[in-house]
């Protein structure tokens, strides 16, 4: 008689723990496992893309803030150019350290602007531009009316306009000037 004709002795086997494949596993088929794996992958990919987008926005915001500060530095230097040039002309040659300091500030400002431009940031200071040129890219914080103004134009820039890869990312803040308003009385 052959050994295959006899039934195995089931008492030698011990009961094992049943493997639970979870609610997503449809009877453990390979297709169900692949579907679950793809869902996990897509979820992880979305989370990673969201995290990277938030991080990129954080860095862009930091760069824009730096661009604003550098532009404000340029505005302040420009505001005092004429007065400083006059004062520096009157100083004796021994006071050349002030000339060097001023020139160093200008060079440093230019280097900062050049570095920011390598990140595809464009900084625009719209001083002297007309209302129609800037109406969509600035926030007007006030108006000054004067007889010297023949049209509505930017007379003071408080914050520059900033573009990233050609797209507006920060509206400038300006004071507009306009002609005196005539009284109808």
trRosetta pair geometry for C-beta under 8 A, 3 or more apart (Angstrom, degrees):
i j d omega theta_ij theta_ji phi_ij phi_ji
1 5 5.6 -96 -179 56 95 141
1 6 7.5 82 140 -42 118 97
2 5 5.1 107 67 -8 78 101
3 6 6.1 -56 -161 32 47 105
8 12 7.8 -98 167 40 97 113
9 12 5.3 70 97 -8 99 106
10 13 5.8 -53 -165 32 57 110
21 24 7.8 -109 137 70 86 69
21 25 3.2 -56 131 52 119 164
21 28 5.1 -164 -59 -82 166 85
22 25 5.3 100 60 0 75 100
22 36 7.9 108 80 -130 132 153
24 32 6.9 158 144 172 73 99
24 35 7.7 -155 174 95 106 99
24 36 4.5 104 139 -99 138 121
24 39 7.9 -132 -145 45 144 146
25 28 5.3 25 172 -77 120 50
25 29 7.8 158 -172 26 74 59
25 32 5.4 107 -145 128 48 131
25 33 6.8 23 -117 -75 92 72
25 36 7.0 -30 -73 -35 65 150
26 29 5.8 -25 85 21 87 109
26 31 8.0 -34 59 83 116 92
26 32 4.1 -168 33 -92 88 147
27 32 7.3 129 50 3 60 154
28 32 7.0 -155 -163 64 4 128
28 33 7.3 22 -164 -49 48 109
29 32 4.6 92 60 6 86 103
29 33 7.0 -153 93 -5 46 86
30 33 5.5 -55 -147 38 35 113
30 34 6.2 36 155 -20 68 105
31 34 5.7 -54 -148 37 30 111
31 35 6.3 33 152 -21 64 105
32 35 5.6 -50 -146 34 32 113
32 36 6.4 33 154 -18 64 105
33 36 5.8 -54 -149 37 31 111
33 37 6.3 32 152 -19 64 108
34 37 5.5 -55 -145 39 32 114
34 38 6.2 33 155 -20 66 105
35 38 5.8 -54 -147 36 30 111
35 39 6.5 32 153 -20 63 104
36 39 5.8 -52 -149 34 31 112
36 40 6.5 32 152 -18 63 106
37 40 5.7 -54 -150 36 31 112
37 41 6.3 33 151 -20 65 107
38 41 5.5 -52 -145 37 33 114
38 42 6.2 32 157 -18 66 105
39 42 5.9 -54 -145 37 29 109
39 43 6.3 30 156 -19 63 107
40 43 5.8 -56 -148 37 29 111
40 44 6.3 25 156 -15 64 109
41 44 5.9 -60 -148 40 28 109
41 45 6.1 29 155 -21 65 109
42 45 5.6 -53 -143 37 30 113
42 46 6.4 32 157 -20 64 104
43 46 5.9 -54 -150 35 29 110
43 47 6.5 27 153 -17 63 107
44 47 5.7 -55 -149 38 32 112
44 48 6.3 31 154 -18 66 107
45 48 5.7 -55 -147 38 30 111
45 49 6.2 30 155 -18 65 106
46 49 5.8 -54 -144 38 30 110
46 50 6.2 31 156 -19 65 107
47 50 5.8 -54 -147 37 29 111
47 51 6.3 29 154 -19 64 107
48 51 5.7 -54 -146 37 31 111
48 52 6.2 29 156 -16 65 107
49 52 5.8 -55 -144 40 30 110
49 53 6.2 33 155 -21 64 107
50 53 5.7 -54 -147 36 29 112
50 54 6.4 30 154 -18 64 105
51 54 5.8 -54 -149 36 30 110
51 55 6.3 28 153 -17 64 108
52 55 5.6 -55 -145 39 32 111
52 56 6.1 34 155 -20 66 105
53 56 5.7 -51 -143 36 30 111
53 57 6.4 31 155 -18 63 105
54 57 5.8 -56 -149 37 30 111
54 58 6.4 34 151 -24 64 104
55 58 5.5 -49 -149 31 33 115
55 59 6.6 29 154 -14 65 103
56 59 5.9 -55 -149 39 32 108
56 60 6.2 33 152 -19 66 108
57 60 5.6 -54 -144 38 32 113
57 61 6.2 37 155 -22 65 104
58 61 5.8 -54 -151 34 28 112
58 62 6.6 29 150 -19 62 105
59 62 5.5 -52 -150 35 35 113
59 63 6.4 35 152 -18 66 104
60 63 5.7 -53 -147 37 33 111
60 64 6.2 35 153 -21 66 105
60 164 6.2 11 -151 -107 115 167
60 169 6.8 -109 164 -162 117 152
61 64 5.7 -53 -145 36 30 112
61 65 6.5 32 154 -19 63 104
62 65 5.8 -53 -150 35 31 111
62 66 6.6 31 151 -17 63 105
63 66 5.6 -55 -150 37 34 112
63 67 6.3 38 150 -22 67 104
63 116 6.8 142 -172 -139 95 92
63 119 5.7 -117 -149 116 149 158
63 121 5.9 -152 150 -63 118 145
63 164 7.8 95 95 -99 129 122
64 67 5.4 -50 -148 34 34 115
64 68 6.5 38 151 -22 64 101
64 121 7.3 -169 -89 -130 58 130
64 162 5.2 137 -140 112 90 159
64 164 7.4 -67 -75 -51 102 120
64 169 5.7 -122 -96 117 135 120
64 170 5.1 145 -169 -38 125 135
65 68 5.6 -49 -150 32 33 113
65 69 6.6 31 153 -16 64 104
66 69 5.7 -55 -149 37 34 110
66 70 6.3 32 155 -18 67 106
66 112 7.8 -136 163 -177 103 111
66 116 6.6 -170 109 -96 109 120
67 70 5.9 -55 -145 38 30 109
67 71 6.2 29 156 -17 64 109
67 116 5.2 131 -93 -162 90 150
67 121 5.4 -130 -83 161 142 142
67 123 5.1 -166 -175 -83 108 118
67 160 7.1 -101 141 67 94 126
67 162 5.1 105 106 -116 143 132
67 170 7.7 161 81 34 123 147
68 71 5.8 -59 -148 39 28 110
68 72 6.3 28 154 -19 64 107
68 159 5.4 -12 -145 -150 108 99
68 160 6.4 -165 -117 36 58 89
68 162 6.9 -72 -62 -43 79 136
68 170 6.8 -99 -68 147 111 162
69 72 5.7 -54 -146 37 31 111
69 73 6.4 37 151 -23 63 103
70 73 5.4 -51 -152 33 33 117
70 74 6.5 36 149 -19 64 102
70 109 6.5 144 -166 -150 87 74
70 112 4.6 -159 -123 124 132 128
70 113 5.9 170 150 -70 136 72
70 116 6.5 -156 36 -22 159 147
70 123 7.2 -102 85 -80 108 171
71 74 5.4 -50 -150 35 36 114
71 75 6.4 40 150 -22 66 102
71 123 5.1 -155 -74 -179 121 134
71 125 6.0 174 -163 -72 111 104
71 157 7.9 -80 153 133 113 127
71 159 7.3 83 90 -161 128 48
71 160 3.8 -71 168 -15 166 134
72 75 5.4 -47 -146 33 36 115
72 76 6.4 36 154 -18 65 102
72 158 7.9 6 -107 174 102 44
72 159 7.1 -27 -68 -106 103 57
72 160 7.8 -131 -48 -15 63 94
73 76 5.9 -54 -149 36 30 109
73 77 6.4 29 153 -16 64 106
73 109 5.6 -159 116 -113 117 112
73 112 7.8 37 62 64 145 152
74 77 5.7 -54 -145 39 31 111
74 78 6.1 31 155 -18 64 110
74 109 5.5 139 -81 -178 81 134
74 113 7.3 49 -62 -61 138 129
74 125 7.1 -125 99 -51 125 150
75 78 5.7 -59 -148 40 28 112
75 79 6.3 37 152 -30 64 104
75 125 6.6 177 -77 -134 97 139
75 157 6.0 -136 -110 81 137 102
76 79 5.5 -48 -148 26 31 117
76 80 6.9 3 162 4 62 106
77 80 6.6 -79 -156 48 28 91
77 81 6.7 58 148 -63 66 85
77 105 6.3 -179 -104 128 129 119
77 106 6.5 150 -177 -89 150 76
77 109 6.4 -95 -2 -41 157 166
78 81 5.5 -17 -148 -24 38 118
80 83 5.1 -64 -160 52 69 110
80 84 5.1 68 141 -25 93 108
81 84 6.1 -68 -146 41 20 105
81 85 6.1 19 161 -20 63 111
82 85 5.8 -55 -145 35 27 111
82 86 6.5 27 156 -18 62 106
83 86 5.9 -56 -152 36 30 111
83 87 6.3 25 154 -15 65 109
84 87 5.6 -56 -143 41 33 109
84 88 5.9 33 158 -21 69 108
84 102 5.9 158 167 -128 140 149
85 88 5.8 -54 -142 37 27 110
85 89 6.5 35 154 -26 61 103
86 89 5.8 -53 -154 27 30 114
86 90 6.9 18 153 -12 62 108
87 90 6.0 -65 -154 39 34 107
87 91 6.6 42 150 -35 67 102
88 91 5.7 -44 -148 17 37 117
88 98 6.6 -156 -107 108 92 109
88 99 5.3 107 -153 -90 125 90
88 102 7.0 -91 -75 25 141 156
91 95 4.0 -93 171 72 124 135
91 96 8.0 167 114 -66 123 42
91 98 6.5 -150 -112 53 177 133
91 99 7.6 -161 68 -43 138 101
92 95 5.5 98 62 3 69 98
93 96 6.1 1 179 -46 54 107
95 98 5.4 -4 160 15 92 114
95 99 7.5 105 118 -13 72 92
96 99 5.0 -48 -158 36 57 117
96 100 6.1 59 145 -22 77 101
97 100 5.5 -52 -147 38 35 113
97 101 6.2 40 152 -24 66 104
98 101 5.6 -49 -145 34 32 113
98 102 6.4 32 156 -18 64 105
99 102 6.0 -57 -150 37 29 109
99 103 6.3 25 154 -14 65 110
100 103 5.8 -57 -145 41 30 109
100 104 6.1 35 153 -24 65 108
101 104 5.6 -54 -147 35 29 114
101 105 6.6 33 153 -22 63 101
102 105 5.8 -50 -153 30 32 112
102 106 6.7 31 150 -16 63 104
103 106 5.7 -54 -152 36 35 112
103 107 6.4 34 151 -18 67 106
104 107 5.7 -54 -145 38 33 110
104 108 6.1 33 156 -19 66 108
105 108 5.7 -56 -145 39 29 111
105 109 6.3 32 155 -21 64 106
106 109 5.7 -54 -149 34 29 113
106 110 6.5 29 154 -17 63 106
107 110 5.7 -55 -150 37 32 111
107 111 6.4 32 152 -19 65 106
108 111 5.6 -53 -148 36 32 112
108 112 6.4 34 153 -20 65 103
109 112 5.8 -53 -149 34 31 111
109 113 6.5 29 153 -16 64 105
110 113 5.8 -54 -148 38 32 110
110 114 6.3 33 153 -20 65 107
111 114 5.6 -53 -146 37 32 112
111 115 6.3 33 155 -20 65 105
112 115 5.8 -54 -148 35 31 111
112 116 6.5 29 155 -17 64 105
113 116 5.8 -55 -148 37 31 110
113 117 6.5 34 153 -23 64 105
113 123 6.6 -102 -137 38 97 135
114 117 5.7 -55 -151 32 32 113
114 118 7.2 41 149 -28 61 96
115 118 5.8 -45 -162 17 38 114
115 119 7.8 27 146 -10 60 99
116 119 6.0 -59 -166 34 45 108
116 121 4.7 -63 162 69 92 128
116 123 6.8 36 108 -26 140 120
117 120 7.6 50 -175 -83 45 13
117 121 6.3 -110 -96 66 35 71
117 122 7.0 55 -119 -92 84 54
117 123 8.0 -95 -73 7 85 91
119 164 7.9 -39 129 -133 90 93
120 164 6.0 73 111 -164 95 61
120 165 4.7 25 150 -70 138 67
121 162 6.3 -19 -166 -167 99 100
121 163 7.1 147 -159 79 48 53
121 164 5.7 -20 -100 -98 67 73
122 162 7.2 153 78 -157 52 49
122 163 4.2 -8 55 58 103 106
122 164 7.9 -166 19 -73 74 28
122 166 7.7 47 10 -84 133 39
123 160 5.0 34 -171 130 90 154
123 161 7.6 142 -162 76 45 53
123 162 5.7 -14 -105 -105 66 77
124 137 7.8 6 75 140 136 145
124 160 5.9 154 71 -178 43 100
124 161 4.3 -22 65 64 104 102
124 162 7.6 -169 22 -76 75 31
124 163 7.2 45 -9 -7 110 104
124 172 7.2 -89 87 -55 88 133
125 157 5.2 144 -161 96 84 175
125 160 5.0 -61 -82 -111 66 104
125 161 7.9 -175 -77 22 23 78
125 172 7.9 138 -126 -124 40 141
126 129 4.3 -60 -177 21 92 132
126 133 7.2 175 -157 111 119 110
126 134 4.9 96 175 -95 158 137
126 137 7.5 141 -53 92 149 116
126 138 6.4 -105 43 -59 151 136
126 154 5.0 93 115 13 93 168
126 157 6.3 143 51 -95 66 122
126 160 7.7 139 -5 -144 76 64
126 161 6.1 52 -30 -6 113 119
126 172 5.9 169 13 58 117 169
126 174 6.5 -56 72 -78 112 146
127 154 5.6 -126 -123 110 30 112
127 155 7.7 46 -148 -150 77 14
127 156 7.6 9 -113 -119 94 15
127 157 5.1 -87 -63 -21 88 118
128 153 6.1 -7 -162 169 32 125
128 154 6.2 -40 11 68 20 89
129 133 4.3 -110 177 84 110 135
129 134 5.0 106 106 -35 128 116
129 153 6.5 173 89 -154 28 85
129 154 5.2 25 50 14 75 118
130 133 4.9 98 58 3 75 104
130 134 7.4 171 85 8 40 90
130 151 6.1 -22 -125 124 106 127
130 152 6.5 81 -163 86 73 70
130 153 5.2 -52 -102 -98 48 83
130 154 8.0 -110 -61 -4 7 78
131 134 6.6 -85 -148 52 27 87
131 135 5.7 48 164 -64 72 98
131 151 7.7 -132 5 151 99 92
131 152 3.9 6 -27 110 127 119
131 153 6.8 -103 -32 -80 69 35
131 176 6.3 45 -90 -141 98 136
132 135 6.1 -20 -125 -12 27 118
134 137 5.5 -89 -157 57 64 93
134 138 4.6 13 161 4 110 123
134 154 6.1 40 18 -47 162 124
134 161 7.6 -143 -140 -51 100 142
134 172 7.2 -53 -164 55 121 127
134 174 7.0 16 141 18 151 158
135 138 7.4 -67 -117 44 14 88
137 161 4.8 29 153 -128 117 139
137 168 5.9 -139 -124 -118 94 137
137 171 6.0 -177 175 -130 45 74
137 172 6.3 41 132 14 84 97
138 154 7.3 154 -47 -95 178 125
138 161 6.4 -78 -74 -73 81 108
138 171 5.7 144 -121 179 23 90
138 172 4.2 -35 -110 70 90 93
138 173 6.8 160 -164 -87 86 17
138 174 4.8 -3 -178 10 142 117
139 171 5.1 84 -23 126 91 129
139 172 7.2 -165 24 90 67 45
139 173 5.2 -20 66 -106 97 70
139 174 7.5 149 73 23 47 70
140 143 7.2 24 169 -62 121 79
140 174 6.1 -39 -110 74 57 83
140 175 7.5 91 -160 -121 71 26
140 176 5.3 -20 -137 -13 118 116
141 158 6.4 2 17 11 149 146
141 173 5.4 41 -32 -178 123 95
141 174 6.8 168 16 73 90 29
141 175 6.0 -55 66 -78 90 68
142 175 4.9 -16 70 -125 90 91
142 176 7.5 -169 96 31 43 69
143 175 7.2 170 -92 -171 19 74
143 176 5.3 -25 -110 73 72 90
143 177 7.3 135 -164 -103 64 25
143 178 6.0 -16 -166 12 113 113
144 149 7.7 133 102 -26 84 149
144 155 5.8 -79 49 60 125 151
144 156 7.9 74 -1 0 133 112
144 175 6.1 43 -10 157 106 114
144 176 7.4 -176 27 94 69 43
144 177 4.8 -29 72 -107 93 77
144 178 7.5 153 80 23 46 66
145 149 7.1 -119 -150 48 44 132
145 177 7.3 148 -93 -163 28 62
145 178 5.2 -33 -104 75 77 82
145 179 6.7 6 -155 111 88 23
145 180 5.2 108 157 -103 107 46
145 181 6.1 -40 -152 -11 159 83
146 149 5.1 93 64 -1 83 101
146 177 6.3 -31 25 -162 104 111
146 179 7.8 -81 70 -131 41 31
146 180 6.7 -32 166 -57 7 85
147 179 7.4 41 -125 -152 33 70
147 180 5.3 -5 -77 -19 64 123
149 152 7.6 55 162 -94 124 29
149 153 6.6 -159 -149 34 107 99
149 155 7.3 -65 -91 -68 129 129
149 177 4.4 -156 -97 141 149 107
149 178 5.6 159 117 160 140 7
149 179 5.3 -143 95 -71 85 48
150 179 6.2 29 -139 -75 22 110
151 178 7.4 -52 154 -131 27 63
151 179 7.1 7 -73 -30 20 101
152 176 5.8 8 -172 175 91 121
152 177 7.1 170 -146 85 45 47
152 178 4.5 -4 -98 -98 76 96
152 179 7.9 -78 -58 1 61 74
153 176 6.9 156 83 -156 21 76
153 177 5.6 -21 65 59 73 93
153 178 7.8 150 18 -79 57 53
154 157 6.4 38 166 -68 125 84
154 174 4.7 -54 -135 -171 106 143
154 175 7.4 104 -158 71 63 48
154 176 6.1 -55 -97 -105 46 62
154 177 7.5 64 161 12 7 86
155 175 5.7 -60 67 99 87 93
155 176 6.7 93 10 -169 90 19
155 177 3.6 71 -34 -29 132 119
156 174 6.5 153 85 -162 57 65
156 175 3.9 18 52 41 106 114
157 160 6.4 39 169 -85 129 58
157 172 6.4 -46 -148 -178 97 125
157 173 7.6 109 -169 79 55 56
157 174 5.4 -29 -108 -106 56 87
158 172 7.8 135 58 173 68 78
158 173 4.2 -52 70 99 110 103
158 174 6.5 -167 14 -88 83 30
158 175 7.1 87 -29 -22 103 87
159 170 7.3 -94 146 150 120 117
159 172 5.5 -175 95 -151 72 56
159 173 4.1 53 30 25 101 98
160 170 7.7 59 91 100 67 117
160 172 5.4 -55 173 -108 21 104
161 168 7.1 -50 -175 -132 100 96
161 170 6.8 171 -157 92 39 74
161 171 6.6 -24 -117 -153 79 33
161 172 3.9 -58 -57 -36 72 108
162 168 7.7 105 82 -156 50 55
162 169 5.5 -56 104 67 95 91
162 170 3.9 28 42 44 108 112
162 172 8.0 135 -11 -67 64 74
163 166 5.9 -6 168 -140 124 12
163 167 6.3 149 -159 68 81 28
163 168 5.8 -46 -102 -91 77 42
163 169 6.5 127 -134 9 24 87
164 167 5.9 -31 67 62 70 85
164 169 4.5 32 3 -23 108 140
168 171 7.0 40 173 -74 120 64
178 181 7.9 33 114 -53 115 82
